[in-house]
Amino acid sequence: MVPLPLSAPIWDAFFTVAPLVLVGTREEDGSHDLAPKHMAMPLGWQNHFGFVCHPSHATQRNAERTGAFTVSFPRPASVVQIALAAEGRQGGEKPSLDAIPVSPANVVDGVLVDDAHLWLECELDRVIDGFGGSTLIAGRVVAAAVAEGAHRASDADDAELIAAAPLLTYLAPGRFAAVGESRSFPFPVDFRR
Ligand SMILES: Cc1cc2nc3c(=O)[nH]c(=O)nc-3n(C[C@H](O)[C@H](O)[C@H](O)COP(=O)(O)O)c2cc1C
């Protein structure tokens, strides 16, 4: 074991696996914002979703003002556009967002990224602060849709589904992968979640 000093954040000293999503929010001027997040996950087994944010991010300000956000799970081919959405603002603008085609959300006021395989629309549940300056933004999923090619239909083979529509994975810090190869998890016979 290599002990990691806790005098600084430990997260750059190894790789961990994470999803990579684009969180969408509505700006005060009516335009939309998109920001990549890899610290993002379902919160429990019901329909809640959360992500780590920061009070200085427009995403948090917008979510708190409007009470809503969207989450798009983009395809691996969109990785360059996703990266551009993390750019700093020039005079309050994020021109890179013009390169990411979007469509209106169905239930909340927001947008969904077109080149994605899963879309969530969330109402803000709460913002929890105190994580070294970062926050956890928690939402209730009020609408969800999955691309036909990524939908787990009962007669489809899960391995083939993932192979045909690989999942974008963020290998923090600073790498990504398209995961198309998978195997069934060896659950114990009496496993209950
Ligand atoms: C690959 C990648 C993953 C990121 N993940 C997160 C994250 O999980 N949480 C976070 O607060 N910021 C994350 N960021 C940084 C924000 O996306 C970035 O600060 C963005 O400019 C914020 O935009 P906004 O001010 O429009 O909300 C990530 C950036 C990249 C490139």
The ligand as an SDF file (V2000), in Angstrom:
LIG
                    3D

 31 33  0  0  0  0  0  0  0  0999 V2000
  -14.8920   15.9370  -17.2640 C   0  0  0  0  0  0  0  0  0  0  0  0
  -15.3710   16.9750  -16.3020 C   0  0  0  0  0  0  0  0  0  0  0  0
  -16.0710   16.5920  -15.1760 C   0  0  0  0  0  0  0  0  0  0  0  0
  -16.5070   17.5480  -14.2520 C   0  0  0  0  0  0  0  0  0  0  0  0
  -17.1900   17.1390  -13.1450 N   0  0  0  0  0  0  0  0  0  0  0  0
  -17.6250   18.0560  -12.2510 C   0  0  0  0  0  0  0  0  0  0  0  0
  -18.3650   17.6490  -11.1080 C   0  0  0  0  0  0  0  0  0  0  0  0
  -18.6660   16.4670  -10.9200 O   0  0  0  0  0  0  0  0  0  0  0  0
  -18.7570   18.6230  -10.2350 N   0  0  0  0  0  0  0  0  0  0  0  0
  -18.4490   19.9470  -10.4210 C   0  0  0  0  0  0  0  0  0  0  0  0
  -18.8290   20.7910   -9.6060 O   0  0  0  0  0  0  0  0  0  0  0  0
  -17.7720   20.3700  -11.5220 N   0  0  0  0  0  0  0  0  0  0  0  0
  -17.3600   19.4570  -12.4390 C   0  0  0  0  0  0  0  0  0  0  0  0
  -16.6920   19.8620  -13.5540 N   0  0  0  0  0  0  0  0  0  0  0  0
  -16.4380   21.3030  -13.7300 C   0  0  0  0  0  0  0  0  0  0  0  0
  -17.6430   22.0600  -14.2870 C   0  0  0  0  0  0  0  0  0  0  0  0
  -18.2410   21.3890  -15.3640 O   0  0  0  0  0  0  0  0  0  0  0  0
  -17.1550   23.4430  -14.7770 C   0  0  0  0  0  0  0  0  0  0  0  0
  -16.6680   24.1660  -13.6680 O   0  0  0  0  0  0  0  0  0  0  0  0
  -18.2110   24.2340  -15.5170 C   0  0  0  0  0  0  0  0  0  0  0  0
  -17.5850   25.3180  -16.1590 O   0  0  0  0  0  0  0  0  0  0  0  0
  -19.2870   24.7890  -14.6220 C   0  0  0  0  0  0  0  0  0  0  0  0
  -20.1780   25.4410  -15.4790 O   0  0  0  0  0  0  0  0  0  0  0  0
  -21.3520   26.3690  -14.9610 P   0  0  0  0  0  0  0  0  0  0  0  0
  -20.7140   27.5730  -14.2580 O   0  0  0  0  0  0  0  0  0  0  0  0
  -22.0370   26.7590  -16.2160 O   0  0  0  0  0  0  0  0  0  0  0  0
  -22.2000   25.5660  -14.0300 O   0  0  0  0  0  0  0  0  0  0  0  0
  -16.2450   18.9130  -14.4750 C   0  0  0  0  0  0  0  0  0  0  0  0
  -15.5610   19.3110  -15.6300 C   0  0  0  0  0  0  0  0  0  0  0  0
  -15.1310   18.3470  -16.5310 C   0  0  0  0  0  0  0  0  0  0  0  0
  -14.3780   18.7770  -17.7600 C   0  0  0  0  0  0  0  0  0  0  0  0
  1  2  1  0
  2  3  1  0
  2 30  2  0
  3  4  2  0
  4  5  1  0
  4 28  1  0
  5  6  2  0
  6  7  1  0
  6 13  1  0
  7  8  2  0
  7  9  1  0
  9 10  1  0
 10 11  2  0
 10 12  1  0
 12 13  2  0
 13 14  1  0
 14 15  1  0
 14 28  1  0
 15 16  1  0
 16 17  1  0
 16 18  1  0
 18 19  1  0
 18 20  1  0
 20 21  1  0
 20 22  1  0
 22 23  1  0
 23 24  1  0
 24 25  2  0
 24 26  1  0
 24 27  1  0
 28 29  2  0
 29 30  1  0
 30 31  1  0
M  END
$$$$
